[in-house]
Amino acid sequence: MSSSTMAPPKRPEIKTALPGPKGKEIIAADAQFVTPSYPRPSFKLVAERAQGVWVEDVDGNTFLDCNAGVAVCSTGHCHPEVVRAIQEQAAQLIHMCGTDYYYRHMPALAQKLDEIVPVPSPTRTHFANSGTEAVETALKLAMHATGREKFIAFFNSFHGRTLGSLSLTSSKVAQRLGFKRQVLDVVHVPYPNEFRNPFRAEDCGDGGAGAGALNWIEERLFKTTTPAEEVAAIVVEAVQGEGGYVPAPKNFLKGLRRICDQHGILLIVDEVQSGMGRTGKMFACEHYDVQADIVCIAKGIGSGLPIGVCVARADLMNWKPGAHASTFGGNPVCIAAALKTIELLQGGLVENSAEVGGYLKAGLERLQKKYDCIGDVRGMGMMLGVEFVEDRTSNKPAPELRDRVEVACFERGLIILGAGANTIRWSPPLILTKENVDVALEIFDEAIAAVV
Ligand code: PLP
């Protein structure tokens, strides 16, 4: 087809003020009856239905979704094959409680995970309902398997908000405020952010921020507050998510692996946000050629249905009946969605994440050249961060500008969400096309121009 006869790309359509009249009613009811603890962003989307990369709100406005319900709808909204798998399963068996009874879904997904998860096979899988529960499982398992109680985690990490995982989480003070003493003994290390290297040059040597962090653990923690032989596990995100979409430096995870092996410490990699194809490989760990002892997965694995899994070396997950279980964990409907999701990811969506994600990144880098307020463009696949600064000479964080860009995009029909203090995360459904990217970049460009 010649370009003159090609249909114009689909674009967002905004017909009302945002939020519109129906949206306003729902927001008012929400303000009255729903907990105010949800960290809602500076724009207000009231969703009614969604298909693929498109979301329609209650007032009939259509948005291009480059957030995927916070990195969850990996196969796009309501992928027809996922919907069919859910419907068929729901008509057959919704619940039986896998902690007490058996059904084929649990071993089927566990076996599939054994093939794809970056943990040496044989593995075993524990099923839960969310990311934070997957992390709780990992923490309990690490304590149980090692007989140790201390953990090492990283500043700006996010691992969930239940009491165990909250002891690790450190991306915003609001997550901790009011909860006083943490339940677990966790020591935090600065994350080796290469754009904002927190370590002294002499501690990094030629190895950059990654070497600085490893040095911090070995030379400071182990020699002062935290004897290595008392550490159960190091818990790390291969790409920090809520902390601002910050990928680990090249040799950092390998260095953590070495430290863990040297001291009998377990390496827990939290792939809740970075897993399931988001970075252009099935798991972010694969970019670093590292295997973990325990991996936590949630978000993208169920295409929107609530499922969280903790996959561990079989020799570690050898706890006794009753040690850890959950009524709803591994629900057959959620597993049906997960199995179909993995099939679709392996059938081309991981590849698409790498290819179209690379196309998106190149476009964002072009915008970085155009705007002095874009300090950094980083990430892999469809897990990309754009960090806003006052100017590239000072690189001073510009959180308010970031918020203004987020709102300006929304007003033009593009859903993108902040991460960390001053970064915008791009975490679209992995079905995003280059045509969608062109539309998204045009809006992003226009939005930045309107607010700088
Ligand atoms: N771990 C990581 C890396 C996350 O990004 C999140 C959520 O954003 C969690 C854990 C917690 O997941 P959930 O919100 O499903 O409890």
Residues whose N, C-alpha, C, O or C-beta is under 5 A from the ligand:
A	BS01	PLP	S130 G131 T132 F158 H159 G160 E237 G241 E242 D270 V272 Q273 A298
